[in-house]
């Protein structure tokens, strides 16, 4: 992986405002269910990844599109409270800000999401986004941010492929972080995790880390050897946003100079810690990134 980077990590894509309820069982039709907890918090893959990176000590910025509405105001203020630069955010009076209502089931450790779609992520020529993108040490994109950088050259790119990206290929991507399920959908169930990350590297990515929830993650750098990082055991309240936290944490760790396996271990611990909260952000730890001398990834 590249040497430590002191510049800005720019996160491009989706931001939402989430209203979340924790219940024992999902409600049935025409029922009234008592929730044991409620929360309202910022969400969205790229925006939450920016918060995770900022809490890990990185200089983070977010670029996306929100409306000129209350939800947009709350998203911006929430990011700025975390030290995330929001000067590249577009406030569009013609759109409604993305928002979700989420019900988390304690008994199944799962969630059901009802969402108002996020506006398309587009930036006019000469905007603050282009200035930040040109100067950023890394540019991280989610499924909505990918098209915004498709025509830009010379970027060091990190990609969150947890959600499908139409016609996406990892050629030229410096850090590609899909799920194992995404790689299986692309390359087949018959391949081992080690073979799947090799396929992704063969497709053009410089480094790949494929996450698999409680099974941990598998990674590979070009010309390297596949490794496995086990998951960190935890008491889970909600897994909402855990993947997004993982992406922000691993990029912050890689940018700080950690070897890829240690960066994956750091991201796994950070994402697991975030699952102690109902929302995807409140329990993200604030912690300095240091080499993980006790990690021992298995090949």
Buried (B, 14 or more C-beta within 10 A) or exposed (E): BBEEBEEBBBBBBBBBBBBBBBBEEBBEEEEEEEBEBEBBBBBBBBBBBBBBBBBBBBBBBBBBBBBEBEBBBBBBEBBBEBBBBBEBBBBBEEBBBBBBEBBBBBEEEEBEBEEBEBBEBEBEEEBBBBEBBEEBBBBBBBBBBBBBBEEEEEBBBBBBBBBEBEEBEBEEBBBBBBBBBBBBEBBEEEBEBBBBBBBBBEBEBBBBBBBBBEEBBBBBBEEEEBBBBBBBEBEBBBBBBBBBBBBBBBBBBBBBBBBBBBBBBBBBBBBBBBBBBBBBBEBBBEBEBEEBEEBEBEE
